[in-house]
Amino acid sequence: RLADLGLTPGITLSVVQANSRGPIIISFKDDVRLALGRGMAYKIKVEPLAL
């Protein structure tokens, strides 16, 4: 399902909101925002970009 929305391996994303409760909101592909439940978000592997 996430791949259908454009969330695919190798994509760059930003965490917009990650409070202690509620969904995690991410942004990717020029202003696509997606709210993920914590269970789904924890299944996504991310790596920080080198600056």
Secondary structure, DSSP 8 states (H G I E B T S, - for coil): -TGGGT--TT--EEEEE--SSS-EEEEETTTEEEEE-HHHHTTS-------
